Amino acid sequence: MECNSFGYYFNENLKALGLPTFNEAYSSAKNITEIVAGIGSYIW
């Protein structure tokens, strides 16, 4: 995966803005994605 430099750049921007870091946002998004995927697989 070639997102390391992007992730680092993204992290630094979020820190500068005082927002959650990419890792924090990613873990939240992953949880949401898993929930949505679970609902989606249930529906489909």
N, CA, C and O atoms as a Maestro MAE file, in Angstrom:
{
 s_m_m2io_version
 :::
 2.0.0
}

f_m_ct {
 s_m_title
 :::
 protein
 m_atom[176] {
  # First column is atom index #
  i_m_mmod_type
  r_m_x_coord
  r_m_y_coord
  r_m_z_coord
  i_m_residue_number
  s_m_chain_name
  s_m_pdb_residue_name
  s_m_pdb_atom_name
  i_m_atomic_number
  :::
  1 25 0.838 -1.197 0.000 1 A "MET " " N  " 7
  2 3 0.000 0.000 0.000 1 A "MET " " CA " 6
  3 2 0.872 1.246 0.000 1 A "MET " " C  " 6
  4 15 1.819 1.348 0.780 1 A "MET " " O  " 8
  5 25 0.556 2.180 -0.865 2 A "GLU " " N  " 7
  6 3 1.366 3.386 -1.005 2 A "GLU " " CA " 6
  7 2 0.708 4.585 -0.334 2 A "GLU " " C  " 6
  8 15 0.743 5.693 -0.871 2 A "GLU " " O  " 8
  9 25 0.113 4.374 0.828 3 A "CYS " " N  " 7
  10 3 -0.575 5.482 1.495 3 A "CYS " " CA " 6
  11 2 0.208 5.985 2.698 3 A "CYS " " C  " 6
  12 15 -0.286 6.832 3.443 3 A "CYS " " O  " 8
  13 25 1.439 5.471 2.905 4 A "ASN " " N  " 7
  14 3 2.203 5.879 4.081 4 A "ASN " " CA " 6
  15 2 2.530 7.367 4.037 4 A "ASN " " C  " 6
  16 15 2.307 8.082 5.015 4 A "ASN " " O  " 8
  17 25 3.065 7.843 2.895 5 A "SER " " N  " 7
  18 3 3.415 9.251 2.802 5 A "SER " " CA " 6
  19 2 2.156 10.111 2.864 5 A "SER " " C  " 6
  20 15 2.146 11.171 3.490 5 A "SER " " O  " 8
  21 25 1.100 9.644 2.210 6 A "PHE " " N  " 7
  22 3 -0.162 10.387 2.254 6 A "PHE " " CA " 6
  23 2 -0.702 10.417 3.674 6 A "PHE " " C  " 6
  24 15 -1.139 11.463 4.156 6 A "PHE " " O  " 8
  25 25 -0.672 9.263 4.348 7 A "GLY " " N  " 7
  26 3 -1.159 9.193 5.720 7 A "GLY " " CA " 6
  27 2 -0.379 10.113 6.636 7 A "GLY " " C  " 6
  28 15 -0.954 10.772 7.502 7 A "GLY " " O  " 8
  29 25 0.947 10.157 6.444 8 A "TYR " " N  " 7
  30 3 1.780 11.025 7.275 8 A "TYR " " CA " 6
  31 2 1.425 12.485 7.021 8 A "TYR " " C  " 6
  32 15 1.254 13.265 7.957 8 A "TYR " " O  " 8
  33 25 1.319 12.843 5.756 9 A "TYR " " N  " 7
  34 3 0.972 14.207 5.377 9 A "TYR " " CA " 6
  35 2 -0.393 14.583 5.944 9 A "TYR " " C  " 6
  36 15 -0.588 15.687 6.454 9 A "TYR " " O  " 8
  37 25 -1.327 13.649 5.845 10 A "PHE " " N  " 7
  38 3 -2.679 13.854 6.349 10 A "PHE " " CA " 6
  39 2 -2.659 14.053 7.859 10 A "PHE " " C  " 6
  40 15 -3.323 14.945 8.387 10 A "PHE " " O  " 8
  41 25 -1.882 13.201 8.558 11 A "ASN " " N  " 7
  42 3 -1.759 13.306 10.011 11 A "ASN " " CA " 6
  43 2 -1.253 14.676 10.423 11 A "ASN " " C  " 6
  44 15 -1.798 15.295 11.337 11 A "ASN " " O  " 8
  45 25 -0.210 15.152 9.751 12 A "GLU " " N  " 7
  46 3 0.383 16.434 10.125 12 A "GLU " " CA " 6
  47 2 -0.618 17.561 9.914 12 A "GLU " " C  " 6
  48 15 -0.689 18.483 10.727 12 A "GLU " " O  " 8
  49 25 -1.389 17.499 8.839 13 A "ASN " " N  " 7
  50 3 -2.405 18.525 8.595 13 A "ASN " " CA " 6
  51 2 -3.475 18.489 9.671 13 A "ASN " " C  " 6
  52 15 -3.902 19.538 10.154 13 A "ASN " " O  " 8
  53 25 -3.915 17.299 10.053 14 A "LEU " " N  " 7
  54 3 -4.957 17.185 11.067 14 A "LEU " " CA " 6
  55 2 -4.451 17.672 12.412 14 A "LEU " " C  " 6
  56 15 -5.186 18.327 13.152 14 A "LEU " " O  " 8
  57 25 -3.191 17.357 12.739 15 A "LYS " " N  " 7
  58 3 -2.617 17.834 14.002 15 A "LYS " " CA " 6
  59 2 -2.576 19.355 14.000 15 A "LYS " " C  " 6
  60 15 -2.883 19.993 15.007 15 A "LYS " " O  " 8
  61 25 -2.195 19.928 12.867 16 A "ALA " " N  " 7
  62 3 -2.104 21.380 12.767 16 A "ALA " " CA " 6
  63 2 -3.479 22.016 12.950 16 A "ALA " " C  " 6
  64 15 -3.596 23.118 13.485 16 A "ALA " " O  " 8
  65 25 -4.507 21.318 12.506 17 A "LEU " " N  " 7
  66 3 -5.867 21.839 12.627 17 A "LEU " " CA " 6
  67 2 -6.504 21.489 13.967 17 A "LEU " " C  " 6
  68 15 -7.600 21.953 14.282 17 A "LEU " " O  " 8
  69 25 -5.804 20.659 14.760 18 A "GLY " " N  " 7
  70 3 -6.345 20.263 16.049 18 A "GLY " " CA " 6
  71 2 -7.443 19.220 15.924 18 A "GLY " " C  " 6
  72 15 -8.274 19.083 16.821 18 A "GLY " " O  " 8
  73 25 -7.452 18.493 14.831 19 A "LEU " " N  " 7
  74 3 -8.458 17.459 14.607 19 A "LEU " " CA " 6
  75 2 -7.898 16.097 14.997 19 A "LEU " " C  " 6
  76 15 -6.692 15.963 15.205 19 A "LEU " " O  " 8
  77 25 -8.756 15.085 15.099 20 A "PRO " " N  " 7
  78 3 -8.254 13.743 15.388 20 A "PRO " " CA " 6
  79 2 -7.266 13.307 14.321 20 A "PRO " " C  " 6
  80 15 -7.414 13.658 13.151 20 A "PRO " " O  " 8
  81 25 -6.257 12.543 14.723 21 A "THR " " N  " 7
  82 3 -5.262 12.095 13.762 21 A "THR " " CA " 6
  83 2 -5.869 11.067 12.828 21 A "THR " " C  " 6
  84 15 -6.952 10.540 13.079 21 A "THR " " O  " 8
  85 25 -5.159 10.792 11.750 22 A "PHE " " N  " 7
  86 3 -5.640 9.846 10.749 22 A "PHE " " CA " 6
  87 2 -5.900 8.483 11.365 22 A "PHE " " C  " 6
  88 15 -6.899 7.839 11.043 22 A "PHE " " O  " 8
  89 25 -5.005 8.032 12.255 23 A "ASN " " N  " 7
  90 3 -5.178 6.720 12.877 23 A "ASN " " CA " 6
  91 2 -6.458 6.670 13.698 23 A "ASN " " C  " 6
  92 15 -7.185 5.679 13.653 23 A "ASN " " O  " 8
  93 25 -6.738 7.732 14.449 24 A "GLU " " N  " 7
  94 3 -7.963 7.779 15.245 24 A "GLU " " CA " 6
  95 2 -9.180 7.789 14.328 24 A "GLU " " C  " 6
  96 15 -10.147 7.061 14.554 24 A "GLU " " O  " 8
  97 25 -9.122 8.617 13.300 25 A "ALA " " N  " 7
  98 3 -10.237 8.688 12.361 25 A "ALA " " CA " 6
  99 2 -10.398 7.367 11.622 25 A "ALA " " C  " 6
  100 15 -11.514 6.924 11.350 25 A "ALA " " O  " 8
  101 25 -9.257 6.739 11.299 26 A "TYR " " N  " 7
  102 3 -9.306 5.469 10.569 26 A "TYR " " CA " 6
  103 2 -9.946 4.381 11.412 26 A "TYR " " C  " 6
  104 15 -10.760 3.605 10.912 26 A "TYR " " O  " 8
  105 25 -9.583 4.319 12.686 27 A "SER " " N  " 7
  106 3 -10.166 3.275 13.538 27 A "SER " " CA " 6
  107 2 -11.670 3.497 13.682 27 A "SER " " C  " 6
  108 15 -12.438 2.535 13.705 27 A "SER " " O  " 8
  109 25 -12.092 4.757 13.778 28 A "SER " " N  " 7
  110 3 -13.528 5.045 13.845 28 A "SER " " CA " 6
  111 2 -14.202 4.666 12.534 28 A "SER " " C  " 6
  112 15 -15.267 4.048 12.530 28 A "SER " " O  " 8
  113 25 -13.575 5.041 11.421 29 A "ALA " " N  " 7
  114 3 -14.150 4.735 10.111 29 A "ALA " " CA " 6
  115 2 -14.203 3.236 9.889 29 A "ALA " " C  " 6
  116 15 -15.139 2.725 9.273 29 A "ALA " " O  " 8
  117 25 -13.186 2.524 10.395 30 A "LYS " " N  " 7
  118 3 -13.167 1.074 10.227 30 A "LYS " " CA " 6
  119 2 -14.333 0.453 10.974 30 A "LYS " " C  " 6
  120 15 -14.992 -0.452 10.461 30 A "LYS " " O  " 8
  121 25 -14.593 0.934 12.186 31 A "ASN " " N  " 7
  122 3 -15.729 0.423 12.952 31 A "ASN " " CA " 6
  123 2 -17.031 0.688 12.207 31 A "ASN " " C  " 6
  124 15 -17.880 -0.196 12.092 31 A "ASN " " O  " 8
  125 25 -17.182 1.906 11.705 32 A "ILE " " N  " 7
  126 3 -18.394 2.268 10.971 32 A "ILE " " CA " 6
  127 2 -18.517 1.413 9.718 32 A "ILE " " C  " 6
  128 15 -19.602 0.936 9.382 32 A "ILE " " O  " 8
  129 25 -17.381 1.221 9.020 33 A "THR " " N  " 7
  130 3 -17.389 0.411 7.800 33 A "THR " " CA " 6
  131 2 -17.801 -1.013 8.101 33 A "THR " " C  " 6
  132 15 -18.568 -1.615 7.348 33 A "THR " " O  " 8
  133 25 -17.291 -1.564 9.211 34 A "GLU " " N  " 7
  134 3 -17.646 -2.931 9.579 34 A "GLU " " CA " 6
  135 2 -19.130 -3.035 9.900 34 A "GLU " " C  " 6
  136 15 -19.780 -4.017 9.543 34 A "GLU " " O  " 8
  137 25 -19.668 -2.018 10.576 35 A "ILE " " N  " 7
  138 3 -21.099 -2.008 10.889 35 A "ILE " " CA " 6
  139 2 -21.913 -1.936 9.600 35 A "ILE " " C  " 6
  140 15 -22.866 -2.693 9.413 35 A "ILE " " O  " 8
  141 25 -21.525 -1.014 8.707 36 A "VAL " " N  " 7
  142 3 -22.244 -0.855 7.443 36 A "VAL " " CA " 6
  143 2 -22.137 -2.121 6.609 36 A "VAL " " C  " 6
  144 15 -23.114 -2.554 5.999 36 A "VAL " " O  " 8
  145 25 -20.934 -2.722 6.583 37 A "ALA " " N  " 7
  146 3 -20.743 -3.959 5.820 37 A "ALA " " CA " 6
  147 2 -21.609 -5.067 6.401 37 A "ALA " " C  " 6
  148 15 -22.178 -5.869 5.661 37 A "ALA " " O  " 8
  149 25 -21.707 -5.110 7.717 38 A "GLY " " N  " 7
  150 3 -22.548 -6.116 8.354 38 A "GLY " " CA " 6
  151 2 -24.007 -5.927 7.986 38 A "GLY " " C  " 6
  152 15 -24.708 -6.891 7.678 38 A "GLY " " O  " 8
  153 25 -24.464 -4.676 8.018 39 A "ILE " " N  " 7
  154 3 -25.848 -4.385 7.640 39 A "ILE " " CA " 6
  155 2 -26.048 -4.691 6.162 39 A "ILE " " C  " 6
  156 15 -27.055 -5.281 5.770 39 A "ILE " " O  " 8
  157 25 -25.066 -4.279 5.335 40 A "GLY " " N  " 7
  158 3 -25.163 -4.513 3.897 40 A "GLY " " CA " 6
  159 2 -25.224 -5.986 3.568 40 A "GLY " " C  " 6
  160 15 -26.015 -6.399 2.721 40 A "GLY " " O  " 8
  161 25 -24.397 -6.792 4.228 41 A "SER " " N  " 7
  162 3 -24.408 -8.229 3.949 41 A "SER " " CA " 6
  163 2 -25.714 -8.847 4.443 41 A "SER " " C  " 6
  164 15 -26.201 -9.827 3.878 41 A "SER " " O  " 8
  165 25 -26.274 -8.265 5.501 42 A "TYR " " N  " 7
  166 3 -27.557 -8.759 6.013 42 A "TYR " " CA " 6
  167 2 -28.673 -8.460 5.016 42 A "TYR " " C  " 6
  168 15 -29.548 -9.293 4.777 42 A "TYR " " O  " 8
  169 25 -28.630 -7.250 4.433 43 A "ILE " " N  " 7
  170 3 -29.660 -6.848 3.474 43 A "ILE " " CA " 6
  171 2 -29.507 -7.639 2.176 43 A "ILE " " C  " 6
  172 15 -30.484 -8.155 1.634 43 A "ILE " " O  " 8
  173 25 -28.278 -7.726 1.689 44 A "TRP " " N  " 7
  174 3 -28.059 -8.388 0.405 44 A "TRP " " CA " 6
  175 2 -27.914 -9.875 0.611 44 A "TRP " " C  " 6
  176 15 -27.722 -10.617 -0.353 44 A "TRP " " O  " 8
  :::
 }
 m_bond[175] {
  # First column is bond index #
  i_m_from
  i_m_to
  i_m_order
  :::
  1 1 2 1
  2 2 3 1
  3 3 4 2
  4 3 5 1
  5 5 6 1
  6 6 7 1
  7 7 8 2
  8 7 9 1
  9 9 10 1
  10 10 11 1
  11 11 12 2
  12 11 13 1
  13 13 14 1
  14 14 15 1
  15 15 16 2
  16 15 17 1
  17 17 18 1
  18 18 19 1
  19 19 20 2
  20 19 21 1
  21 21 22 1
  22 22 23 1
  23 23 24 2
  24 23 25 1
  25 25 26 1
  26 26 27 1
  27 27 28 2
  28 27 29 1
  29 29 30 1
  30 30 31 1
  31 31 32 2
  32 31 33 1
  33 33 34 1
  34 34 35 1
  35 35 36 2
  36 35 37 1
  37 37 38 1
  38 38 39 1
  39 39 40 2
  40 39 41 1
  41 41 42 1
  42 42 43 1
  43 43 44 2
  44 43 45 1
  45 45 46 1
  46 46 47 1
  47 47 48 2
  48 47 49 1
  49 49 50 1
  50 50 51 1
  51 51 52 2
  52 51 53 1
  53 53 54 1
  54 54 55 1
  55 55 56 2
  56 55 57 1
  57 57 58 1
  58 58 59 1
  59 59 60 2
  60 59 61 1
  61 61 62 1
  62 62 63 1
  63 63 64 2
  64 63 65 1
  65 65 66 1
  66 66 67 1
  67 67 68 2
  68 67 69 1
  69 69 70 1
  70 70 71 1
  71 71 72 2
  72 71 73 1
  73 73 74 1
  74 74 75 1
  75 75 76 2
  76 75 77 1
  77 77 78 1
  78 78 79 1
  79 79 80 2
  80 79 81 1
  81 81 82 1
  82 82 83 1
  83 83 84 2
  84 83 85 1
  85 85 86 1
  86 86 87 1
  87 87 88 2
  88 87 89 1
  89 89 90 1
  90 90 91 1
  91 91 92 2
  92 91 93 1
  93 93 94 1
  94 94 95 1
  95 95 96 2
  96 95 97 1
  97 97 98 1
  98 98 99 1
  99 99 100 2
  100 99 101 1
  101 101 102 1
  102 102 103 1
  103 103 104 2
  104 103 105 1
  105 105 106 1
  106 106 107 1
  107 107 108 2
  108 107 109 1
  109 109 110 1
  110 110 111 1
  111 111 112 2
  112 111 113 1
  113 113 114 1
  114 114 115 1
  115 115 116 2
  116 115 117 1
  117 117 118 1
  118 118 119 1
  119 119 120 2
  120 119 121 1
  121 121 122 1
  122 122 123 1
  123 123 124 2
  124 123 125 1
  125 125 126 1
  126 126 127 1
  127 127 128 2
  128 127 129 1
  129 129 130 1
  130 130 131 1
  131 131 132 2
  132 131 133 1
  133 133 134 1
  134 134 135 1
  135 135 136 2
  136 135 137 1
  137 137 138 1
  138 138 139 1
  139 139 140 2
  140 139 141 1
  141 141 142 1
  142 142 143 1
  143 143 144 2
  144 143 145 1
  145 145 146 1
  146 146 147 1
  147 147 148 2
  148 147 149 1
  149 149 150 1
  150 150 151 1
  151 151 152 2
  152 151 153 1
  153 153 154 1
  154 154 155 1
  155 155 156 2
  156 155 157 1
  157 157 158 1
  158 158 159 1
  159 159 160 2
  160 159 161 1
  161 161 162 1
  162 162 163 1
  163 163 164 2
  164 163 165 1
  165 165 166 1
  166 166 167 1
  167 167 168 2
  168 167 169 1
  169 169 170 1
  170 170 171 1
  171 171 172 2
  172 171 173 1
  173 173 174 1
  174 174 175 1
  175 175 176 2
  :::
 }
}
